[in-house]
Amino acid sequence: MNIHQFLTSHSYGDAIGNEALEIRNFLRDQGHHSEIFALFYHPRYADQIINYLEYDRYSAPENIIIFHFSIGSPVTKKFLRVPDKKVIIYHNITPFEFFLDYHRVLAKDCYKGRIELKNLADKVDLALGDSVYNESELKEAGFPNTGVLPLVMNFEKFEKETVPVLKEIFADGKTNILFVGRIIPNKMVEDVIKTFYLYQEYFNANSRLFIVGEYRGFERYYSALQNLVSQLEIKNVHFTGHVPDDELISYFKLSHLYLHMSEHEGFCAPIPESFYLDIPVVAFNAGAVQETMNSGGVLVKQKDFLQAAALIDQILTDSRLKEKILRSQQEALKKYLKKKTGKILLEHLNRL
C-alpha cells in the first residue's frame, strides 16, 4: 500500500515529528511506500520532508493518508480535499487558556484547532489517539470509529555515548534532577523549580536541576522562571534551551531522577524515555500522565512541593525503594516497544 503522513510542523527533536519518522521507517520496512508531507519543517529534514502542497502528485483513492493532528493549520483543508482514505492520529491540543498571558497567536491556533477537530468527526475513516485519554476526547468530539496507538518511539537513539564535555562538567558528584519539554505554561516548570528549591534547601544542598527544552516564542514565560530562580536564590539551575539529540541524551544519562509537574499532557514522551534509561520518575497526575506511566514510577496526586521534595530524597537515598521503582518502570516500558506499537498500527490500517 501507499501510506503517507501529513504534519503541520516537523521540528527537530519534536516527539510528533520523531513518531512520524518512526512510522515511515516501519512502514517502509514492511514493504509499503511511505512519505511525510508538512507545512513547516526544520532544514535538517529537507531531504526527508515534502511540502504538503505537493501531495496532489501522490494522491489516489486507494492510498491511506495519516494526519498527525495537534493544532489548527491550513494542512487540515488539504487533508480534507484529497480522495485518499483518511486517518488522523490525535496528539491532543493544549487548552488555549494556558497561553493567553504569554502567546496570543498560539492561543488562537489552539482554540481553532479544537473547532477543526470537531469538524473532522464525520470526514475521516479512522481516528486514533496516542493514549486512551486522547481517544476519549475523539469520542467526545463525535468520531464514530476510534482506536488507540501508543506513541511509536525510538529507544535505539539512547545507545549514543555521553558528550565528553558535558560529562566532564556535570558528572561531578552532584545529584542531578531533570525536566525535559518545551518551556511553556501548561508544563508548569515553575512547580518543578519550587520542588527542586525545597529539595536543595532541606534535603540535599549538593544538587542541580537541568531544565532542557525550547523556549523560543515564550520568552516572557522563560523570563518569569528565571526571576523565580533569582528570587528564591536557588543554585545550580541550568536552562539549556533547545539542544541536539546527542546533548539531550547526555542530560538524561547524567541525571539521577526525572521530575514532571505538568498540568496538561496528551502523552509524555520523556517518561518512557526515562524508564528506558533506568532513571526513577516522579510525575504529577494530570491528563494522560498516569496512563503514560502504566503503573511504573511514582505518581504524585496532589501538589505538595515539600512532600514531593521529601519523596525525591527518599527515592535517591533508599536503594531498595529505588530498585523497586526501576523494576516497575521496566515492566511498564514493554508497552512502548516498536515491534508492538508497529503491529498495532498495521492492525488499525488493515481495518480500512
C-alpha positions, 0 to 999 in steps of 0.5 A: 500500500501507499501510506503517507503522513501529513504534519503541520510542523516537523521540528527537530527533536519534536516527539510528533515529528520523531513518531512520524519518522518512526512510522515511515521507517516501519512502514517502509520496512514492511514493504509499503511506500511511505512519505511525510508531507508538512507545512513547516519543517526544520532544514535538517529534514529537507531531504526527508520532508515534502511540502504538503502542497505537493501531495496532489502528485501522490494522491489516489483513492486507494492510498491511506493518508495519516494526519498527525493532528495537534493544532489548527493549520491550513494542512487540515483543508488539504487533508480534507480535499484529497480522495485518499482514505483518511486517518488522523492520529490525535496528539491532543491540543493544549487548552488555549487558556494556558497561553493567553498571558504569554502567546496570543497567536498560539492561543488562537491556533489552539482554540481553532484547532479544537473547532477543526477537530470537531469538524473532522468527526464525520470526514475521516475513516479512522481516528486514533489517539496516542493514549486512551485519554486522547481517544476519549476526547475523539469520542467526545468530539463525535468520531464514530470509529476510534482506536488507540496507538501508543506513541511509536518511539525510538529507544535505539537513539539512547545507545549514543555515548555521553558528550565528553564535555558535558560529562566532564562538567556535570558528572561531578558528584552532584545529584542531578534532577531533570525536566525535559519539554518545551518551556511553556505554561501548561508544563508548569516548570515553575512547580518543578523549580519550587520542588527542586528549591525545597529539595536543595534547601532541606534535603540535599544542598549538593544538587542541580536541576537541568531544565532542557527544552525550547523556549523560543516564542515564550520568552516572557514565560522563560523570563518569569522562571528565571526571576523565580530562580533569582528570587528564591536564590536557588543554585545550580539551575541550568536552562539549556534551551533547545539542544541536539539529540546527542546533548539531550541524551547526555542530560538524561544519562547524567541525571539521577531522577526525572521530575514532571509537574505538568498540568496538561499532557496528551502523552509524555514522551520523556517518561518512557524515555526515562524508564528506558534509561533506568532513571526513577520518575516522579510525575504529577497526575494530570491528563494522560500522565498516569496512563503514560506511566502504566503503573511504573514510577511514582505518581504524585496526586496532589501538589505538595512541593515539600512532600514531593521534595521529601519523596525525591530524597527518599527515592535517591537515598533508599536503594531498595525503594529505588530498585523497586521503582526501576523494576516497575518502570521496566515492566511498564516500558514493554508497552512502548516497544516498536515491534508492538506499537508497529503491529498495532498500527498495521492492525488499525490500517488493515481495518480500512 
